[in-house]
Amino acid sequence: MQFTIHQLEEWKDIVNQIIPNLDHNILLLKGNLGAGKTTFTQFLMKELGTKDEISSPTYSIVNEYDTPKGKVYHFDLYRLKSVEEAYDFGIEEYLDHAFLSIIEWPEIYMDELEGYGFHEMTINNTESGREIEFQ
């Protein structure tokens, strides 16, 4: 699926089209700094019914949110220097027990995701807005 958005409010429409297509419980978010990964997550979490405050897990590495369907874990692996750091904080436990895991900057952990089903979403800033690809 591909989308282009020009205004912040359009994220809600994107989220409502993506939710019915979430066949896996892992969603990888790729894009440059400021592309809108956390903004997308805020809209997604609101639509999934969380009452929790949504923020970037840049410093905490993982944020946990409650939804009516179960726990959602939101990771930011940007600052990790090695895959061992992901193992140290117990990423596998989170992935195995989540309704949904959202992983920003997943590149350092990609090889370990073999065997897991996951979706990828890439967000690119362009002159005309944001180009989004979901698969």
PASEBA-1860 file (N, C-alpha, C; in nm, 3 decimals):
! residues 135
1> MQFTIHQL> 0.085/-0.117/0.000/0.000/0.000/0.000/0.089/0.123/0.000 ~ 0.049/0.223/-0.076/0.125/0.347/-0.082/0.031/0.465/-0.057 ~ 0.086/0.565/0.013/0.007/0.682/0.049/0.095/0.806/0.035 ~ 0.029/0.919/0.015/0.095/1.049/0.023/0.010/1.135/0.113 ~ 0.075/1.201/0.208/0.001/1.292/0.294/0.065/1.430/0.290 ~ -0.020/1.531/0.309/0.026/1.669/0.304/0.000/1.742/0.436 ~ -0.095/1.688/0.516/-0.132/1.753/0.642/-0.134/1.650/0.754 ~ -0.107/1.696/0.874/-0.100/1.611/0.992/-0.225/1.526/1.010
9> EEWKDIVN> -0.340/1.584/0.988/-0.467/1.514/1.010/-0.484/1.392/0.920 ~ -0.412/1.389/0.809/-0.424/1.278/0.715/-0.369/1.147/0.772 ~ -0.286/1.156/0.878/-0.234/1.034/0.941/-0.349/0.944/0.986 ~ -0.457/1.003/1.034/-0.570/0.923/1.081/-0.626/0.835/0.970 ~ -0.639/0.889/0.850/-0.688/0.811/0.737/-0.592/0.696/0.704 ~ -0.462/0.724/0.709/-0.362/0.620/0.682/-0.375/0.509/0.785 ~ -0.382/0.546/0.911/-0.394/0.448/1.020/-0.517/0.362/1.001 ~ -0.629/0.423/0.966/-0.753/0.348/0.949/-0.748/0.253/0.830
17> QIIPNLDH> -0.663/0.280/0.734/-0.645/0.187/0.623/-0.546/0.076/0.657 ~ -0.450/0.106/0.743/-0.348/0.008/0.779/-0.398/-0.092/0.882 ~ -0.472/-0.048/0.982/-0.514/-0.137/1.090/-0.578/-0.267/1.040 ~ -0.671/-0.263/0.945/-0.731/-0.390/0.901/-0.631/-0.481/0.827 ~ -0.518/-0.426/0.789/-0.417/-0.504/0.716/-0.301/-0.549/0.803 ~ -0.311/-0.530/0.934/-0.205/-0.576/1.025/-0.224/-0.725/1.050 ~ -0.156/-0.805/0.972/-0.164/-0.951/0.984/-0.058/-1.007/1.078 ~ 0.042/-0.927/1.110/0.152/-0.969/1.197/0.157/-0.876/1.317
25> NILLLKGN> 0.221/-0.922/1.425/0.224/-0.839/1.546/0.353/-0.759/1.559 ~ 0.427/-0.745/1.450/0.547/-0.661/1.449/0.536/-0.565/1.331 ~ 0.557/-0.437/1.360/0.554/-0.332/1.258/0.685/-0.255/1.265 ~ 0.763/-0.262/1.159/0.891/-0.192/1.151/0.868/-0.056/1.085 ~ 0.918/0.049/1.149/0.904/0.184/1.095/1.040/0.235/1.053 ~ 1.051/0.271/0.925/1.176/0.321/0.870/1.154/0.460/0.814 ~ 1.258/0.542/0.823/1.252/0.678/0.771/1.355/0.763/0.841 ~ 1.387/0.874/0.779/1.486/0.965/0.837/1.435/1.028/0.966
33> LGAGKTTF> 1.527/1.093/1.038/1.487/1.170/1.156/1.381/1.272/1.115 ~ 1.276/1.279/1.192/1.170/1.375/1.163/1.074/1.335/1.053 ~ 1.083/1.211/1.006/0.995/1.167/0.898/0.850/1.153/0.942 ~ 0.830/1.121/1.070/0.694/1.106/1.119/0.665/0.970/1.181 ~ 0.768/0.895/1.217/0.748/0.762/1.273/0.671/0.768/1.406 ~ 0.713/0.856/1.495/0.644/0.867/1.623/0.507/0.931/1.606 ~ 0.494/1.024/1.516/0.363/1.085/1.488/0.265/0.979/1.439 ~ 0.310/0.894/1.347/0.226/0.784/1.301/0.185/0.696/1.420
41> TQFLMKEL> 0.281/0.665/1.507/0.253/0.579/1.622/0.150/0.643/1.714 ~ 0.156/0.775/1.733/0.058/0.843/1.816/-0.083/0.826/1.759 ~ -0.098/0.843/1.629/-0.228/0.826/1.565/-0.273/0.680/1.573 ~ -0.181/0.588/1.551/-0.213/0.445/1.556/-0.261/0.406/1.696 ~ -0.189/0.448/1.797/-0.225/0.412/1.934/-0.360/0.470/1.974 ~ -0.388/0.590/1.930/-0.518/0.651/1.959/-0.630/0.567/1.897 ~ -0.611/0.524/1.773/-0.712/0.442/1.706/-0.724/0.303/1.769 ~ -0.617/0.254/1.830/-0.622/0.124/1.898/-0.682/0.135/2.038
49> GTKDEISS> -0.713/0.257/2.080/-0.788/0.277/2.203/-0.707/0.296/2.329 ~ -0.579/0.327/2.318/-0.503/0.351/2.440/-0.541/0.483/2.503 ~ -0.534/0.488/2.633/-0.555/0.611/2.708/-0.420/0.667/2.755 ~ -0.312/0.593/2.726/-0.178/0.631/2.768/-0.126/0.748/2.685 ~ -0.034/0.823/2.744/0.034/0.929/2.670/0.139/0.864/2.580 ~ 0.141/0.904/2.455/0.233/0.846/2.357/0.351/0.940/2.338 ~ 0.471/0.886/2.354/0.591/0.967/2.334/0.698/0.882/2.267 ~ 0.800/0.948/2.219/0.910/0.877/2.155/0.991/0.801/2.260
57> PTYSIVNE> 1.024/0.676/2.231/1.106/0.599/2.324/1.257/0.616/2.300 ~ 1.297/0.731/2.247/1.437/0.753/2.213/1.530/0.726/2.330 ~ 1.494/0.773/2.448/1.584/0.756/2.563/1.552/0.633/2.646 ~ 1.426/0.594/2.649/1.388/0.477/2.728/1.407/0.347/2.649 ~ 1.422/0.354/2.521/1.434/0.245/2.424/1.301/0.175/2.399 ~ 1.220/0.155/2.502/1.088/0.093/2.482/0.985/0.160/2.571 ~ 0.869/0.188/2.511/0.752/0.237/2.584/0.644/0.130/2.575 ~ 0.567/0.119/2.680/0.459/0.021/2.687/0.326/0.092/2.694
65> YDTPKGKV> 0.230/0.046/2.613/0.097/0.105/2.611/-0.007/-0.005/2.628 ~ -0.112/0.028/2.701/-0.224/-0.064/2.717/-0.331/-0.029/2.615 ~ -0.385/-0.133/2.550/-0.498/-0.115/2.459/-0.602/-0.221/2.494 ~ -0.724/-0.204/2.450/-0.826/-0.307/2.476/-0.787/-0.444/2.418 ~ -0.702/-0.448/2.317/-0.661/-0.575/2.255/-0.536/-0.634/2.318 ~ -0.466/-0.558/2.401/-0.345/-0.609/2.465/-0.234/-0.506/2.467 ~ -0.118/-0.550/2.513/-0.001/-0.462/2.526/0.058/-0.429/2.389 ~ 0.098/-0.303/2.376/0.173/-0.259/2.259/0.306/-0.205/2.310
73> YHFDLYRL> 0.413/-0.253/2.248/0.547/-0.206/2.283/0.602/-0.126/2.166 ~ 0.654/-0.009/2.199/0.707/0.085/2.099/0.856/0.101/2.125 ~ 0.936/0.053/2.032/1.082/0.053/2.046/1.145/0.160/1.960 ~ 1.256/0.214/2.005/1.343/0.300/1.924/1.484/0.245/1.940 ~ 1.532/0.179/1.836/1.663/0.113/1.842/1.776/0.201/1.787 ~ 1.748/0.328/1.764/1.844/0.421/1.703/1.977/0.426/1.777 ~ 1.973/0.428/1.908/2.095/0.446/1.987/2.171/0.317/2.016 ~ 2.114/0.202/1.979/2.183/0.076/2.006/2.306/0.064/1.919
81> KSVEEAYD> 2.414/0.018/1.980/2.541/0.000/1.908/2.558/-0.142/1.857 ~ 2.487/-0.238/1.919/2.499/-0.378/1.878/2.369/-0.451/1.907 ~ 2.350/-0.563/1.842/2.231/-0.644/1.863/2.229/-0.700/2.005 ~ 2.346/-0.716/2.065/2.354/-0.766/2.202/2.281/-0.674/2.299 ~ 2.283/-0.545/2.272/2.211/-0.451/2.358/2.060/-0.477/2.354 ~ 2.009/-0.518/2.239/1.867/-0.553/2.228/1.837/-0.677/2.312 ~ 1.926/-0.775/2.306/1.908/-0.894/2.389/1.917/-0.859/2.536 ~ 2.005/-0.766/2.572/2.023/-0.728/2.712/1.896/-0.670/2.774
89> FGIEEYLD> 1.819/-0.593/2.698/1.697/-0.538/2.756/1.577/-0.630/2.735 ~ 1.599/-0.747/2.675/1.494/-0.848/2.666/1.397/-0.831/2.552 ~ 1.444/-0.786/2.439/1.354/-0.758/2.326/1.270/-0.880/2.286 ~ 1.329/-0.999/2.295/1.255/-1.119/2.254/1.131/-1.140/2.340 ~ 1.142/-1.116/2.471/1.028/-1.130/2.561/0.916/-1.034/2.522 ~ 0.955/-0.911/2.492/0.855/-0.814/2.449/0.785/-0.861/2.322 ~ 0.864/-0.901/2.223/0.807/-0.941/2.094/0.715/-1.060/2.108 ~ 0.753/-1.154/2.195/0.674/-1.276/2.211/0.545/-1.256/2.289
97> HAFLSIIE> 0.532/-1.147/2.364/0.417/-1.128/2.450/0.335/-1.003/2.417 ~ 0.350/-0.951/2.299/0.282/-0.827/2.262/0.164/-0.854/2.171 ~ 0.062/-0.773/2.186/-0.042/-0.766/2.084/0.020/-0.706/1.958 ~ 0.104/-0.602/1.978/0.173/-0.537/1.867/0.304/-0.479/1.917 ~ 0.410/-0.497/1.839/0.539/-0.432/1.866/0.570/-0.341/1.749 ~ 0.598/-0.215/1.779/0.632/-0.115/1.678/0.779/-0.084/1.699 ~ 0.859/-0.103/1.595/1.004/-0.085/1.609/1.053/0.023/1.514 ~ 1.095/0.136/1.572/1.159/0.242/1.493/1.308/0.209/1.484
105> WPEIYMDE> 1.369/0.241/1.371/1.511/0.216/1.347/1.544/0.068/1.368 ~ 1.478/-0.024/1.297/1.495/-0.167/1.322/1.620/-0.229/1.260 ~ 1.697/-0.153/1.186/1.805/-0.209/1.104/1.902/-0.297/1.183 ~ 1.936/-0.259/1.305/2.033/-0.335/1.383/1.978/-0.473/1.423 ~ 1.846/-0.488/1.418/1.783/-0.612/1.464/1.723/-0.694/1.349 ~ 1.742/-0.652/1.227/1.676/-0.715/1.113/1.708/-0.865/1.099 ~ 1.833/-0.904/1.114/1.869/-1.045/1.098/1.797/-1.132/1.201 ~ 1.777/-1.079/1.321/1.711/-1.155/1.427/1.561/-1.170/1.405
113> LEGYGFHE> 1.506/-1.093/1.315/1.362/-1.102/1.287/1.327/-1.214/1.190 ~ 1.429/-1.282/1.139/1.402/-1.395/1.051/1.321/-1.498/1.128 ~ 1.214/-1.542/1.070/1.126/-1.636/1.137/1.005/-1.569/1.200 ~ 1.013/-1.440/1.222/0.897/-1.363/1.268/0.823/-1.308/1.146 ~ 0.695/-1.302/1.153/0.620/-1.228/1.052/0.617/-1.082/1.091 ~ 0.637/-0.993/0.996/0.634/-0.851/1.028/0.592/-0.769/0.907 ~ 0.550/-0.648/0.935/0.520/-0.549/0.832/0.630/-0.444/0.834 ~ 0.652/-0.382/0.720/0.745/-0.269/0.712/0.670/-0.147/0.660
121> MTINNTES> 0.701/-0.035/0.722/0.645/0.091/0.677/0.760/0.190/0.663 ~ 0.771/0.248/0.546/0.877/0.346/0.519/0.811/0.481/0.496 ~ 0.864/0.582/0.563/0.812/0.718/0.551/0.925/0.807/0.499 ~ 0.900/0.872/0.388/0.999/0.963/0.329/0.940/1.102/0.315 ~ 1.015/1.202/0.360/0.975/1.341/0.339/1.010/1.380/0.196 ~ 0.917/1.444/0.130/0.941/1.496/-0.005/0.899/1.643/-0.007 ~ 0.924/1.709/-0.118/0.883/1.850/-0.130/0.733/1.866/-0.119 ~ 0.658/1.765/-0.164/0.512/1.777/-0.166/0.444/1.717/-0.044
129> GREIEFQ> 0.518/1.655/0.047/0.457/1.595/0.166/0.535/1.473/0.213 ~ 0.465/1.374/0.259/0.528/1.249/0.302/0.480/1.136/0.216 ~ 0.574/1.057/0.167/0.544/0.937/0.090/0.556/0.819/0.185 ~ 0.453/0.735/0.188/0.448/0.624/0.282/0.425/0.496/0.204 ~ 0.504/0.395/0.238/0.485/0.263/0.179/0.469/0.165/0.293 ~ 0.361/0.088/0.287/0.330/-0.013/0.389/0.323/-0.149/0.322 ~ 0.394/-0.244/0.379/0.387/-0.381/0.326/0.389/-0.482/0.437
END
